[in-house]
Amino acid sequence: GSSQHVDMVRQASKKREIMRVCSDVLEVAGSQDIDDTLATLKELVRNQHDTASTKDMRTLLMDVYSEIERRNEEKDFQVGIPTGIFAIDDKIGGLEGKTLTYIIARPSVGKTALAIAIAENIAKLDCGTVVFFSLEMGDQQIMRRMLSSDSDVFLSRIRHGDIEDGQWDQLVKSGNELSARDMLILDASK
């Protein structure tokens, strides 16, 4: 009943807070070493409730109206970072900062493959570090999919190690391109 709904709302709120903190860490991660980045993460988690900003409705509306007017005058309809997939970017205007975007579909229709393609497209833009994780797949599974997609070598061949002589060059070339991208893959499946 209603207690389940309240619990769901609390969980969603906690998830949003975690994502906001992760977003803040990503902003500084590129310019800091790993120890400083972890220290920043701990500090942001510790202070997450103290950093909330509030605006009254009138001020917030004026901010939104100003943004609408600016975009309209400049014909700047791309809101965020483009996914690289026209059909998606045409509908949502790219991935907007501080916004959670869900990929929802029936099981086994390629949600993770789509998310990987979007992450790779964004990493190619070289506009910052891309952090990718999946609760369904480990880091090596994700990398195998990326390698398959980039090299055009079937995923099943990569998984089984059944690589033909002519495919090794493709794998090495793709591996070099992938390793040059500013992208981190976290193993969140455990």
N, C-alpha and C positions, 0 to 999 in steps of 0.2 A: 503494500500500500504506500502511504505517504512517507513512511520512514525510509523505504527503499529509494523513493524519489529524492529525498533530502540527502541520503548517502551518495547517490549518483551525482548530484549537484556538487557536493563537497569534493568528491573524487575528481570531477571535471575541473573544479577550481584549482585543486592542487596540481593537476597536470599542466594547466595554463601557467601557474607560477613557475613550475620547473622549466617549461619551455621558454618563458621569458628570461629566466636566469641563464639558461644555455645560450640564448640569443645574445645576451649581454656579454657572456664570456667569449663567444665567437668574434665579437667586434674587436676584442683586444688580443685574441689568441695569435694572430699572425705577427704581432709585433713583440711578443714576449716568448721567453723560453718556457719549457713545460712546467717547471717548478713555479714560476711566477703565474702562469695560467691557472694552475691548480690552486694557488693561494688566492687568486682573484675569484675563482669559483666558490671557494669556501667562504670568502668574505661576502660575496653577493648572496649566497644562501643564508648566511647569518643575518644579513641586513635586509632581506627581501621585503619584509613588512614595513620597514622604515622608509623605503624608496618610492612608495606609491604616490602618484601625483593625482590631484583632483582638480576639476574645473567645474564652474557652474554651467548650467545648460546654455545660457546666453553666450558665454565666451566660447564654449565648445561649438555651438551652432555657427558663430561668426567664423571660427577657424575652418569649419567644413565648407561654409559658403565661399570663403576666400579661395580654398583649394579647388572647388568646383569651377569657380570663375576663371582662375588661372589656367586650369587644364582646358577649359572651353576656348579661351582666347588663343592659347598656344597650340591647340589641337593635339595636346599631349594626352593620349588615351591609354598609353602603356603605364599601368599603375606600378608594376613591380618588375622583378627580374623575369625575362621571358623564359618559358620552359623549353623553347625550341620546337614545340609542337604547335603548329598554326591553329589547329582546331581548338586547342585548349586556350592558347593565348588570346584568340579572337573572342572567346566567351568571358574569360576572367581578367584579361589585361595583364597577365604575368603574376608572379608570386609576390604578394605585398608583404613588406616587413611587418613584424609584430602580429602577423595573421596566421592562423593555423589552417592549412588546406588539407582536406581529407581526400583520399582516393578510395572510393567505395564501389564494389561490384560483387557479383556472385563469386563463390570459390572457383579457383582454377581458370580465371579469364585473363590473367596476366597483370594484376595490380603491381606486384613487385617488379616485374619486367618494365612496366611503364614508369614506376618510380626511379628505377635505375637509369632508364633512358633520360628522364628529366634531370637527374643529378649529374649525369655525364654531360648533358648539353650545357648546364649551368657552369660546370667545372671548365668547359672549353671556353666560356666567355671570359675567364680569368678576372672575375670581379670579387674575389674573396675565397676563403676556404669553404668547401662543401663538406659537411659531415653527414654521412649516410649510415643508417642502421635499420635493421629489420628484426622484428620479434619472431619472425618465422624462419629466418635463414641466418646461418653463421657467416663470418667474414669471408672464409674461403669459398663458400657457395656463391656469395655475391660477386667475388672477384672472378670466379669461373664464368659466371653469366656475362660479366662485363667483357672479359677476354673473348668469349664466344661472339658476342655482338660486334665487337670492334674488329675482330679478325675474320669473321665469316666462317670460322671453323665450328662445326656442330658441337653443341654443348655436350652431347653424349660422348663424342670422341675425346673431348677434354676431360670429362669425368672419368672415363675408362683408360685414358692414356693411349688410345688407339689413334695415333697421329701419323698421317702419311708423310712421306719425305717432303713433298712440296708445301706442306702446311707449317713446317717449322719456321720458315722465314716469315710467314704471316703472323705467327704467334709472337716471335721475337719483336717484329716491328710494332705490333699492337702493344706488347708489354712495355716497350720503350715509351710509346705515346702515353699509355695509362700512367706509368710511373712519374711522368713529368707533370701531371695534373695536380692542382692544389686541392686534394680530396682526401678525407680520412674516412675509413670504414671501421665502424665500431661493431664488435660482436656482442649484440644485445640478446641473442637467442638463448643464452644459458639461464 
